[in-house]
């Protein structure tokens, strides 16, 4: 009788909500893409890795390229901390937060995906387009919007904020060096923090003293 009562109260296991299941699938797909490569990874592999049916997989993601786009989008969210509402902070502090100067745990994952795109991009040119559309362009637009807001508040000079956002992104992530094709690495943690702070300093204040900049801007007689 006791066993029977336990069986009745146990019931059917609760289904995982779609958003949680999507996160689990994206994490599993990222692991397989890095381990096996994009071309060698199949949707059967991903379903098996995540212990779900292919029917469930295709209900949430229409195909492997959509999964790769979701992987890129998830990593880009942890690449720049945007959007954010911190307009009362000094600009340098806000930008340090945006570029997550003290967060390194996701760095290796981003480098692994970038390496994957470089290595397999020739056979799968759609990977570069996905990386651009779901990663770079989204975060650049969000950073440009943040810069525009600071400009509207009189904290930055007027100008092309999209171009400035791209410039700052290039400055910061230029620390990812390529020794050989597909061989990417960030500097160490301390060097990474120093590099980002230096980029922010140069972006906001340049490298010339203020009086020297004023003389350089003065029209010649």
WOBEL-V146395 format. One line per field, one symbol per residue. phi: phi as a letter, one per 40 degrees, with the letter a starting at -180 (. if undefined). A space follows every 50 residues. Layout:
# WOBEL-V146395
phi=???
This chain:
# WOBEL-V146395
phi=.cccccccccgcccccddcccccccccccddcdccbgccccbccdcccdc fbccccdcccbcaccccccccccccccbcbcbcabacccddccccccdcf cbbbcccccccccccdcccbcccbccccccdcccbdcccccccccccccc cccgcbccicccccccdcccccccccbbcbdgbbacccdcccccccccdc ccccbgbcddccccccccccc
